[in-house]
Amino acid sequence: MAEDVDSISELEEVPDDYVQGLFDLSGKRIAVTGAASGLGAAIAQGLAQAGANMILLDVDMDGLKRTERAIAKAGGVAGSWMCDVTASESIESAYLAICEQGSSPEVLVNSAGTAFRCAAEEFPEADFDRVLDLNLKGTFLASQVFGRAMLEAGYGSIINIASIGGFRAYPLASAYLASKGGVVQLTKALALEWGPRGVRVNAIGPTLMHSALTRKVSATSSVTSDFIRSRMIVDRLGLPRQLIGSAIFLAGSASELVNGHTLMCDDGYLIA
Ligand SMILES: NC(=O)c1ccc[n+]([C@@H]2O[C@H](COP(=O)([O-])OP(=O)(O)OC[C@H]3O[C@@H](n4cnc5c(N)ncnc54)[C@H](O)[C@@H]3O)[C@@H](O)[C@H]2O)c1
């Protein structure tokens, strides 16, 4: 039933402590996939600084422990779970283990991902599958497992990590571009189905970032990064911590009316 527009007075009084609450994640349980490295590790540390209890997920336990130690050192709370997001059984069992130690997470950040550089005509089928499986299917499967409990609770926020590659093409990256275009659309698809039931689904679209992944793929060929950098309006890579503000915004009530959106953290890349 549509809200009666006449029921809103001309001046809606904003409570004194309203703004403080918009970005406060105190006590929220937030799961991050790909939390062992790069963007996921930085976002997890940032969300912990905003007060959240962090649930760190990855296939790399050493890396997870590194992130966990960094959060603990800063006075935050975090636990680590092995979880392969390409396999629903692995996500399910991590999810059950998480729930044995507390309530179901209210927020999920899908940061697990990979890239592979190769000319389209030579792209090995197995590598195409690997990129799509992790970046697109992994995002879907983790959202499905964690999203079900959010739907039951009637509240939740899912944040996918998309990319400028979800909107612009660059060479040697056919699988990656297809996967990130898919993530942008998947974000809208889930937002449409789940928004009316209280679960918002958004994405962050970073520019080319400083990370282990960028170093690894750039070592095989600089063609892709040279192409991207030549089109930047400012020639610089982003730092993982520069995504934290957007993650805090999308995780909490500050973004209450934001759903199905990809928030570009692209240093203006899509303008040009
Ligand atoms: N680095 C960039 O320039 C950039 C730009 C835009 C978007 N992104 C996206 O950000 C996300 C993170 O990238 P990053 O640069 O931090 O990479 P990264 O390699 O530093 O981190 C990726 C993490 O995912 C984990 N992972 C790999 N396979 C997994 C699996 N099956 N299950 C669970 N975890 C798994 C890895 O162990 C690693 O910790 C990716 O989705 C990537 O596409 C990166």
The ligand as an ORCA input file, in Angstrom:
! r2SCAN-3c Opt
* xyz 0 1
  N      42.778     -5.347     -7.885
  C      42.041     -4.579     -8.671
  O      42.555     -3.719     -9.412
  C      40.557     -4.723     -8.660
  C      39.784     -3.760     -9.307
  C      38.408     -3.891     -9.343
  C      37.817     -4.983     -8.739
  N      38.588     -5.917     -8.112
  C      37.922     -7.052     -7.507
  O      38.141     -7.043     -6.122
  C      38.075     -8.375     -5.618
  C      39.311     -8.636     -4.783
  O      40.451     -8.523     -5.599
  P      41.889     -8.239     -4.990
  O      42.586     -7.338     -5.907
  O      41.755     -7.921     -3.561
  O      42.545     -9.686     -5.175
  P      43.424    -10.552     -4.161
  O      43.998    -11.663     -4.975
  O      44.350     -9.690     -3.383
  O      42.319    -11.147     -3.156
  C      41.396    -12.107     -3.599
  C      41.138    -13.079     -2.460
  O      40.176    -14.048     -2.903
  C      40.556    -15.301     -2.338
  N      39.994    -16.434     -3.066
  C      40.426    -16.984     -4.239
  N      39.672    -18.038     -4.561
  C      38.741    -18.159     -3.584
  C      37.669    -19.056     -3.354
  N      37.409    -20.061     -4.216
  N      36.899    -18.906     -2.265
  C      37.161    -17.898     -1.376
  N      38.167    -17.012     -1.537
  C      38.934    -17.158     -2.631
  C      42.083    -15.289     -2.432
  O      42.662    -16.279     -1.585
  C      42.390    -13.867     -2.016
  O      42.559    -13.752     -0.627
  C      37.944     -9.265     -6.833
  O      36.589     -9.571     -7.051
  C      38.451     -8.396     -7.956
  O      37.933     -8.749     -9.200
  C      39.935     -5.806     -8.050
*
